[in-house]
Amino acid sequence: MLFLHTHAKNLKYLGHKMVTYQFENEKKTVLEYYDSLISVPNEAVVDVMATHVSENYRWRGFHPFDEHQEVKSVAETFWGPLKSSFQSLQRRMDIFMAGENSLTVGEDVWVASMGHLMGLFDKPWLGIPPTGKMAFLRYCEFNRIKGNKIIETAMYFDIPHLMMQAGVNPFPPQTGAHLVQPGPATHDGLMMDPQPFEEGQKTLFVINAMISDLGQWNSGLGLEDELRRTWHEDMIWWGPGGIGSTYTIPRYAKQHSGPFRTSLTDRSKTNHICRIAEGHFGGFFGWPNFTARPTGGFMGLPATDKVGEFRVIDIYRREGDKLAENWIFIDLLHFWKEQGVDILKRMSEGLVQ
């Protein structure tokens, strides 16, 4: 098996045995930031962020938040309003991992977490009507660490999924299932303890093989046979609100992958910013990951003939030599706004029910 490049900083040798440093400091930095951010009142969010985040900070979030360069801007635009709308906010992590970015050379350590931000949805957020009940905002976050500070964040979250919990249906009926998504079937996604180096390398290898297959649409293999090269037969694809989740290769091909490929053309090459793995888990994000042109039918909406961006985070669980689970976050609000469909504006005008 051909392993990916790994930086010497993270390796040491004990005789013929190779082990790794396990990014304890980077994980500690993120966990302390998480604990402080959730526990403080809204007026203290800026100070908390300033303590844990570098001055030259870059934050990327899904539409309508997009990109910010200042701590104060992130606090006042995203975290403050969110914490005001969701009382007793909790971060409920299902996956927590770290690693060096396999796409760069030199020190580039990222810590990723995935799960839900849960609270009592008591006040409107982005115009979404409150429920007065528990609500879950699916999220996945990548943080780049340097000198015990967070210097860059990709914070992706599933707003359409939250809208559907509030009884607002932003898109036509989805092909997959709508549900609050669980974490890994193996319940071992919170990697606080050291993970074997070789397991992470195996995970990266399979993810890279899958990406290579994905970049060759209509490669001559049937879709299901192509998927079987890197996916287990009973794989689970935990998709975003508007598309939904699907189970097994045949149903995934029918309910998402097939319609996705049929309805989109002119797909660009993959352009990831970060790709990491630790143990049996790995993932990546891009800004955007790729572009494509909708030719009609994607998510039940008509063709626009406009190239659109797909901002995506993917998180994977490997089992053996294939992928078993995939949690995916797609900025569908941004993509459809580029096509001329502003979902949040339509909701504010009463055009989304």
Buried (B, 14 or more C-beta within 10 A) or exposed (E): EEEBEBBEEBEEEEEEEEEBEBBEEBBBBBBBBBEBBBEBEBEEBBEBBBEBBBEEBBBBBBBBBBEBEBBEBBBBBBBBBBBBBBEEBBBEBBBBBBBBBBBBEEEBBBBBBBBBBBBBBBEEBBBBBBBEEBBBBBBBBBBBBBEEBBBBBBBBBBBBBBBBBBEBBBBEEBBBBBEEBEBBEEEBBBBEEBBBBEBBBBBBBBBBBBBEBBEEBEEEEEBBEBBBEBBBEEBBBBBBBBBBBBBBBBBBBBBBBBBBBBBBBEBBEBEBBBBBBBBBBBBBBBBBBBBBBBBEBBBBBEBBEEBBBBBBBBBBBBBEEBBBBBBBBBBBBBBBBBBEBBBBEEBEEEEBE
